[in-house]
Amino acid sequence: MKGFVAIYRKELADHFSSYRFLILFALIAMVSLITAYLAGMNMAKALEGRTRPTMVFLHLFTSAGAGFSLVQFVTFFGPLLGLLLGFDAINRERNEGTLSKLLSQPIYRDAVINAKFLAAVTLIALMLTAIVLVITGLGMLVLGIVPDAEALGRIIIYLVLSIVYISLWLAVAILLSILLRSVATSALAALAIWIFFSFFVSIGANAIANALTADAPPDDPGTIVKQTMIENAISILSPMVLYTNATATIVDPARKTTRSVIQVGMMEQLSMARFSGPLPLGQSLLVVLPNIIFLVCLTVICFAASYMAFMRQEIRSL
């Protein structure tokens, strides 16, 4: 596409030279490294004098270090990275008058939106890859374990899922920057969406489940199972839940399902004991495949909406 490479390089240069990116990257890298280091030290102390299987290395990503694990940190704060990179991607240039000047050049309009999105995705991928590589090396140093091919495969899949997950929020932020002319309004709208999916979806799912089972005995096992099924059905609408379930299952080979498991009797406990061994990577991928497809589809839909809105929008010269 005409002008795509020039805009892509310009956007990357702007991101790398901005104080916003430097501060955000330093903050995320610092918290991630501290969390992984504390988790590694706790694991090394617990495994002292014992055999250390290779799959223990993956617990570096799921074990709580500073009160939360690396997977939980990316789930909760990862969307802020995508939102901060995209909430002013279009409206800032429109307000400054540079967008109309850019489109007056022999550059196709779709090259602008595509280059902005791909440049931010490249930045996200570089940032997460650097953090995961440093944490992997730190884990090898602290735990004294070299991950095998399957463990590395799980880490790579986790990295790709994280990039897709944050790119989804980036697409949402770019859509808001196209629909809303004010930069402050788009920032507030992006923050409101993040707060809604971070807190109110789970609270609303719990309230709806309790309301639908209000007439049933609260201590009845059937009621508990029904409440859990209703909460899962509502919570699955949140990208955070989709990402959490997918990454937790990929990084933890002992996890057999993305859903909550409730053991309500001896027969259920015996049934679970039959499948106590870890899943191979291929089986774990089959378990989380619906979540992965849903995340990718949401990302494509959000970017497609941004693309269509930008292509149909009138750009007036100032």
C-alpha positions in Angstrom: 0.0 0.0 0.0 1.2 3.4 -0.9 2.7 5.3 2.0 2.2 2.4 4.4 5.9 1.8 5.2 6.6 5.5 5.7 3.7 5.9 8.2 4.6 2.6 9.9 8.2 3.7 10.5 7.1 7.2 11.6 4.6 5.7 14.2 7.3 3.3 15.5 9.7 6.2 15.9 7.1 8.3 17.7 6.3 5.5 20.1 9.9 4.7 20.9 10.8 8.4 21.5 7.7 9.2 23.6 8.0 9.5 27.4 4.6 7.7 27.7 6.1 4.5 26.2 9.3 4.7 28.2 7.5 5.2 31.5 4.9 2.5 30.8 7.6 0.0 29.7 9.7 0.6 32.7 6.7 0.2 35.0 5.5 -3.0 33.5 9.0 -4.5 33.3 9.8 -3.6 36.9 6.6 -5.1 38.3 6.9 -8.2 36.1 10.5 -8.9 37.1 9.8 -8.3 40.8 6.8 -10.7 40.6 8.7 -13.4 38.8 11.7 -13.1 41.0 9.7 -13.4 44.2 7.8 -16.3 42.8 11.0 -18.0 41.8 12.6 -17.5 45.2 9.5 -19.0 46.9 9.6 -21.9 44.5 13.3 -22.5 45.0 12.9 -22.5 48.7 9.9 -24.9 48.6 11.8 -27.3 46.2 15.1 -27.2 48.1 16.5 -30.7 48.4 13.8 -32.2 46.1 13.7 -33.3 42.5 12.8 -30.4 40.2 10.8 -31.6 37.2 10.9 -29.4 34.1 7.2 -28.4 34.2 7.8 -26.7 37.6 9.4 -23.9 35.5 5.9 -22.9 34.2 4.8 -22.2 37.7 7.0 -19.1 37.5 4.2 -17.5 35.4 1.3 -18.7 37.6 2.6 -18.5 41.1 1.9 -15.4 43.1 5.0 -13.4 43.8 4.1 -9.9 45.1 0.5 -10.8 45.8 -0.4 -11.8 42.2 1.1 -13.9 39.5 2.5 -12.7 36.1 -0.6 -14.1 34.3 -2.9 -12.1 36.7 -0.8 -9.0 36.2 -1.0 -9.1 32.4 -4.7 -9.9 32.6 -5.5 -6.9 34.7 -3.0 -4.3 33.6 -2.3 -5.5 30.0 -5.4 -3.7 28.7 -4.1 -0.4 30.0 -1.1 -0.8 27.7 -3.3 -1.2 24.6 -5.7 1.6 25.6 -2.8 4.0 26.3 -1.2 3.3 22.9 -4.4 3.9 20.9 -6.8 6.3 22.7 -5.4 9.3 20.8 -4.2 7.6 17.6 -6.6 9.5 15.3 -8.4 12.3 17.2 -5.1 13.9 18.3 -3.9 14.3 14.7 -7.3 15.5 13.6 -7.4 18.2 16.3 -3.8 19.3 15.5 -4.6 19.4 11.8 -1.9 16.9 10.8 -4.4 14.3 9.6 -5.8 16.3 6.8 -2.3 17.4 5.7 -1.3 13.7 5.7 -4.2 12.6 3.6 -3.6 15.4 1.2 -0.4 13.6 0.2 -0.4 10.7 -2.3 -1.2 8.2 0.5 -4.1 5.9 0.6 -6.4 6.5 3.6 -6.4 2.8 4.7 -2.6 2.9 4.9 -2.9 5.4 7.8 -5.2 3.2 10.0 -3.3 0.0 9.1 0.1 1.4 9.8 -1.0 2.9 13.1 -2.5 -0.4 14.3 0.4 -2.6 13.1 3.0 -0.2 14.6 1.4 -0.4 18.0 1.0 -4.2 17.7 4.7 -4.4 16.9 5.6 -2.3 19.9 3.4 -4.6 22.1 5.0 -7.7 20.7 8.5 -6.4 21.3 7.7 -5.3 24.8 6.1 -8.6 25.8 8.8 -10.7 24.1 11.6 -8.8 25.9 9.8 -9.2 29.3 9.1 -13.0 28.8 12.7 -13.6 27.7 14.2 -11.8 30.7 11.8 -13.7 33.0 12.7 -17.0 31.4 16.4 -16.3 31.9 15.7 -15.2 35.5 13.8 -18.4 36.2 16.6 -20.5 34.8 19.1 -18.7 37.1 16.9 -18.8 40.2 15.4 -22.3 39.8 18.3 -24.0 38.1 15.9 -25.6 35.6 16.2 -25.5 31.8 12.8 -25.7 30.2 12.3 -28.4 27.7 10.6 -28.1 24.2 7.1 -28.5 25.5 7.6 -25.9 28.3 9.0 -23.5 25.7 6.1 -24.2 23.4 3.7 -23.3 26.2 5.6 -20.1 26.9 5.5 -19.1 23.2 1.7 -19.8 23.0 1.2 -17.7 26.2 3.2 -14.9 24.6 1.2 -15.0 21.4 -2.1 -15.0 23.3 -0.9 -12.0 25.4 -0.1 -10.1 22.2 -3.6 -10.9 20.8 -5.3 -10.0 24.0 -3.6 -6.5 24.3 -4.1 -5.9 20.6 -7.9 -6.4 21.2 -7.8 -3.5 23.7 -5.7 -1.5 21.3 -8.3 -1.9 18.6 -11.0 -0.8 21.0 -9.0 2.3 21.9 -8.4 3.2 18.2 -12.1 2.8 17.5 -12.9 5.3 20.4 -10.3 7.7 19.0 -12.1 7.6 15.6 -15.6 8.0 17.0 -14.9 10.6 19.6 -13.3 13.9 18.6 -12.0 14.9 22.1 -8.9 13.1 23.3 -10.0 13.5 26.9 -13.4 11.9 26.2 -11.8 9.0 24.4 -9.4 8.4 27.3 -12.3 8.5 29.8 -14.4 6.1 27.6 -11.5 3.7 27.4 -10.9 3.8 31.1 -14.6 3.2 31.7 -14.7 0.2 29.5 -11.6 -1.3 31.3 -13.2 -0.7 34.7 -16.5 -2.3 33.5 -14.8 -5.5 32.3 -12.4 -5.6 35.2 -14.9 -5.3 38.1 -18.6 -5.0 37.1 -18.9 -8.1 34.9 -17.9 -10.5 37.7 -20.1 -8.6 40.2 -23.0 -8.5 37.8 -22.6 -12.2 37.0 -22.7 -13.1 40.7 -25.8 -10.9 41.3 -27.7 -12.4 38.3 -26.8 -15.9 39.4 -28.0 -15.3 42.9 -31.2 -13.7 41.6 -32.0 -16.6 39.3 -31.5 -19.1 42.1 -33.1 -17.1 44.9 -35.9 -19.7 45.4 -33.6 -22.7 45.6 -32.0 -23.9 48.9 -28.6 -22.1 49.1 -26.8 -25.2 50.5 -28.1 -27.6 47.9 -25.3 -28.9 45.6 -27.6 -28.5 42.6 -28.0 -24.8 43.4 -24.3 -24.3 43.7 -23.7 -25.9 40.4 -26.4 -23.9 38.7 -25.1 -20.7 40.2 -21.6 -21.5 38.9 -22.9 -22.3 35.4 -24.8 -19.1 35.2 -21.8 -17.1 36.4 -19.5 -18.8 33.9 -22.0 -18.2 31.0 -22.1 -14.5 31.8 -18.5 -14.0 32.6 -17.4 -15.6 29.4 -18.5 -12.5 27.6 -15.5 -10.6 29.1 -12.2 -10.7 27.2 -10.4 -10.8 30.5 -12.1 -14.1 31.5 -11.4 -15.6 28.0 -7.7 -14.7 28.3 -7.4 -15.8 31.9 -9.0 -19.2 31.2 -6.9 -19.8 28.1 -3.5 -18.8 29.5 -4.1 -20.5 32.8 -4.8 -23.8 31.0 -1.9 -23.4 28.6 0.7 -22.5 31.3 -0.6 -25.1 33.8 -0.4 -28.6 32.3 -2.3 -30.0 35.3 -5.4 -28.0 34.5 -7.9 -30.1 32.4 -10.6 -27.5 31.7 -11.1 -23.8 31.4 -14.2 -23.9 33.6 -14.5 -24.1 37.4 -14.6 -27.6 38.8 -16.9 -28.2 41.8 -16.5 -31.5 43.6 -19.7 -32.2 45.5 -19.3 -35.8 46.4 -16.9 -38.8 46.7 -17.8 -40.1 43.2 -16.8 -36.7 41.7 -13.5 -36.8 43.6 -12.7 -40.3 42.4 -13.6 -39.3 38.8 -11.2 -36.4 39.0 -8.4 -38.6 40.5 -8.5 -40.7 37.3 -7.3 -37.8 35.3 -4.6 -36.4 37.7 -1.7 -36.5 35.2 -0.6 -33.4 33.2 -2.0 -32.8 29.7 0.3 -32.7 26.7 0.6 -29.5 24.8 -1.7 -30.6 22.0 -4.5 -31.6 24.4 -4.2 -28.3 26.2 -4.5 -26.4 22.9 -7.7 -28.3 22.1 -9.1 -27.4 25.5 -8.5 -23.6 25.0 -9.1 -23.5 21.2 -12.6 -21.9 21.6 -11.2 -19.2 23.8 -8.4 -18.5 21.3 -10.8 -18.3 18.4 -13.1 -16.0 20.3 -10.3 -13.7 21.3 -9.0 -13.5 17.7 -12.5 -12.9 16.3 -13.1 -10.1 18.8 -9.8 -8.5 17.8 -10.6 -8.7 14.1 -14.1 -7.4 14.6 -12.9 -4.4 16.7 -10.2 -3.5 14.1 -12.7 -4.0 11.2 -15.1 -1.6 12.9 -12.2 0.9 13.3 -11.3 0.5 9.7 -14.8 1.0 8.4 -15.4 4.0 10.7 -12.2 5.7 9.6 -12.8 5.0 5.9 -16.3 6.5 6.1 -15.4 9.5 8.2 -15.1 12.9 6.7 -11.7 14.5 7.2 -11.8 18.3 6.8 -8.8 20.4 6.4 -8.3 23.2 8.9 
